[in-house]
Amino acid sequence: MNISWIPLSIFGAFIYGSFSFSLALVSDKIKNNESVQFGYGILLMIIQIPIVFIIFAIWAYKNKNDYKILVKNLDWKILALTLAFGILINPAHAMVINAGGSIGQQTMYSLAIIPVLIGSWFFFREKLNLQQWS
């Protein structure tokens, strides 16, 4: 059984948790208004765009072969679908963490497995085994 994903999961959880915590540090005037929280989430994405573009450009320049593999194997429909959901991540996350605190964030995070399970079953006919249930 390959367990190389465990360190990545721990690192990802640390980054995700730190991001969630930072969303709760906004002023009360942002925290107490869902529309302003939504705007805050959108603003985060706008500010991230040039930074992410620069990081991607550096990666593509330093990893030309990997970049070619990426572009050659992209499924643009899946990318568009992922982007559509991704656009809502920051605003939804900001609203949940500020309305429900750490309990709201953990509930959202815990329930995120449901569409993964349904999608995996529907598209890949994947079934959970006994070890995955425990």
N, C-alpha and C positions, 0 to 999 in steps of 0.2 A: 504494500500500500504506500503510495507516494504522499508524503506529508510536507513537501516543500512549500506549500501554501501557508503553513502555520506562522512562520516569521512574517510573511507579508500581511497576514490577517492581523497580527499583533500591531505591526507598524501602521496599517490602515486604520485600526481601531483608535490608536493614539492620535492620528491626524484628524479623524472624523470627530472624536470626542473633543479635541482642542478647538476645532472649528465650531462645534455646537456650543461649547462654553463661551467662545468669543462672541457668538451671536447674542448671548444673554447679557453682555456687558454694555449694551447700548443704553442711551438715556431713557428715563421713564416716559418722556414725551414720545419717543419712538415705540417703546415697549407697549404702551397703552392704547395704540391706535393701529388696527390691523391694516388699514390702507397705507399708513406710513411704513409699517413693517414690510409690506409687499414692495413698496418703492425702495426701501433699504436693500432688500434682496436683489432687486433688479440693478440697483446702483453697484452692488458688489460685483455682479457679472460684467457690467460695463467696464469697470475699472480693471477687471481681470483680463479682458480681451487682449489689450496690447502686451501684457506680461506673458500670457499663454502663447500668443503668436511668436514672440521673441524666443521663448523656450523651445517651441516646436521647430522654429527655423534653425536654431542651433543644433537641436537633435538631428534634424534632417540633413544638415550639412556634415555633421560628424559621423552619421550612420547612413551613408548614401545607399548601400545595399538594402538595409532594413527599410529605408524610406521607399525604395522601389517595390519591395515585397508588400508593404502596406498599401501603396496606391494601386498596385496591380490586383490586390485581393479585396479591396473595399467593396462592400455591398452598400451602395448609396441609399437604398431604401431603408436599410437597417440603421445607417448613420443618421438619416433624416428623422426616423422614429425616435432614436436615442436623443437627438438634439431637442425634439419636441418635449420629451419628458424632462430633459436636463434643464430646459429654460425655467421650469417650474420648481426645481429643487431648492434654490436659495430662498425665493420668496416663501415657499411652503415651510421650509425649515425655520426661517426667522419667525414666522407666525406661530408655529408649534412650540418652539423653545420658549418664546416670550409669553405665550398663553398658558402653557402647561408645565413650564420649567423642565427639570431633568426627567420627571415622570412622563411628560408629554413627548419629549425627545426619545426616551427609551421605548415608549409605546410605538411611536412611528417607526423607529429602527427595528423593533421586534416584528412588527406587522409587515415590514418590507419583504419578508421571506414569502409571503402568500403569493404575490404575482410571480415571483421567481419559481415557486413550486408549480403553479398552474401553467406558466409558460413552458417550463421544462417538460411537464407532462404532455402538454398539447403539441409542442413542436418537435420534441425529441423522444416522446414516449418514455421518459425517464420515470422510474418508480423509486420511492424511498425504501431502503432496506431497513432491517431491524436496528442496525448500528446508527443509522441516520436519525431514527426516531428517538433514540435515547440520549 
